[in-house]
Amino acid sequence: MPRVKQFNEEEVLHKAMELFWRKGFHATSMQDLIDTLGINRASLYDTFGGKQQLFDRAFTNYKEISRKRMIAILESESTVKDGFRKLFQLAIDEAVSDSDKKGCFVVNTTTAIDGSDDPYLPILQENKAFIEDTFYQLLVNAEKNGELKKGRDLKSMAALLFTYYNGLQISAKVDTDKNKLLGSVAQLLQLLD
């Protein structure tokens, strides 16, 4: 008779995501996972396949949650400029209030890649393309409805906003001066005038 799982897989996945996010893949040991997740080694392997597969699922879970949240934030405001302002302000608020200084799981993984043959490079490149395209579509719509002047290089602008968003999440881990960070947001958003 097969054994019944004594844990909620989604809860365990969320705990793993938090642990990998805080410590990173390489600094997280199997014992860390067992202690944090509250499941035994055999259950971890049976359910998730091992540390690498668990990291992959946790990373994918984080990426999907983050994408949905980002889009909801950007679309919650009446103008594209206000949407980006809100997105950046929330990133600052979260970074400044996070005592663990975790930053963004995707950004942390990006800064940890090891060369052009890193297995996460294609995943991170796809994520970059998705976010830049999301930003680009918002800018195209803003141009169509008269929020932005016509004739701007919207692809480059989307790439700049992506670069800033990632850089902001790194900078906010070490510089907790909220007013200084918000000042940089105000300067950047002048490009959307």
N, C-alpha and C positions, 0 to 999 in steps of 0.2 A: 504494500500500500504506500503510495507516494506521500512524502512529508508535506504538511501544510505550512506555508510561510507564516511566521509569527511576527511579521513586520509589514508596514506599509511601504511599498516600493517607492512611491513618490516622496514620502517624507525622508526616506533614506537618501534618495537622490538629491533632495534639497540640502540635507546636511552635508553631503559630499561636495556639492557645489560651493557651499559656504567655506568648507575646509580648504579645498583646492584654491578658491579665490583668495583666501587669507594667506595661505602658505606657498602656493604654487605647486606644480606637479612634482618637481624634483625634491623639494623639501618635505613633502608629505610621504610618510612611510606607511607601509601596510598596517603597522601597529597603530599609527595615528588614525587610520581609517576605521579599524576595528573598534578602538576606544570611542571615537566620536560617533560612529554610526550605530553602535550598540548591537551589532550583529557579529556572528562568528565568521572566521575566515572561510569555512566551507560555504556558508550562505552567500558571502560576498562573491566568491568565485562562481557558484551555481547561478546566481541571479544576474551578476554584472559581467562576469568573465575575467575579472582581474582589475588591477589598478588603472592600466591604460584605457581599457574599455569603459570603466567607471568615469574616468576623467573625460573621455570623449562624450559620454552621455550628459555629464554635468555641464560641460562647456556648451554643448548644443542647447541644452535646456536654458542656460543663462542667456545665450545669444537670442533665442526665440522670445524669451520674456522681455529682454532689453529692446528688441526691435519693435515689438508691439507697444511697449510703453513709450518709446521715443516717438513713434508715429502718432500716438494718442496725444502726447504733449504738443507736438508741432501743429496738429490739426485742431487743438482745443482753443486756439486764439484766432481772432478775426483777421489778423494780418500776418504775413510771413515773417516780418521783422519781430513782431510780438511773440510768435511761436518760437523762433530761435532764441530770443531773449529769455523766455521761460525755460527752454531746454538747458541753456547755459547756466542760468541762475540755480536751477534745481541741481545741476551737477556740482556747482560750488557749494550749495547748502549741504548736500550729502557728504561731500569731501571734508568740509570744515567740521561737521558734526560727527564724523566717523573716527572714533578713538583708535580703531585698528589701522587706519590709513590704508585700507584695502585698495582704493581706487576702483578702476573698472577691470573686471575679469578679462575681457577681450584685450584691452590695452596692455594689461600686465602680461598676458600670453604673447602679445605682439613683441613686447620689449624683451622677452625671453627666448625668442626664436634663435636658432643656432645655424645660420647659414642658409644657402639657397636650397638645400636638400631637406630642410626641416619639414616633417610631415604636416605641420600645422600651417605652413605658408600658403598652400592653396585655399584652405578654409578661411584664413585671415584675409587673403586677397578677395575672395568671394564676398566676405562681410564688408570690406571696404567698398567694393563695387556696389553692393546693395545700398549701403548708406549714402554714398555719393549720388546714386541714381534717385534715391528718395529725396535728397536735398535738391537735386536738379529739377525733379518734377514739381516740387513746391515752388521753386524759382520761376519755372516756365509758367505755371498758373498765375503767379504774382505778376509776371510781365504781361500776361494776357488780360488780367483784370486791372491793369494800370498802376499797380503798386510799385513796380520797378520800371525804370526807363528802358526803352527798347534798344537793342543793339549791343548789349553787354555780353561778355563771354560767360554764359551761365554754367557751362561745364567747369571752367576754371574756378568760378565762384563757389560752386558746390564742393570742389576739391579743397579749396581754401577753408571752407566751413568745416569740412571733415577733419582736416589737419588741425585746425584750431580746437575743435571739440576734443580730440584725442590729447593734444598738448595741454589743454586746460585741465584735463583729468590727471595728468602727470604732475603739472605744476601745483595743483591744489593739494597734492599729497605732502608737499614740502613747504608751501607758502600758504599759511592759513589766514592771511590778511584779506578778509572778505571784500573790503572796500577796494583794495588794489585789484583783486580779481574781477570784480564787477566793473571797475574802470576799464579794464581791457576788453570786456564784453561790449561796453558802450562804444569804444573806439572801433572795434570790428564791425559792429552793426551799422555804423555810419556808411559802410559800403552798400547797404540796402536802401539808402535814401534816394 
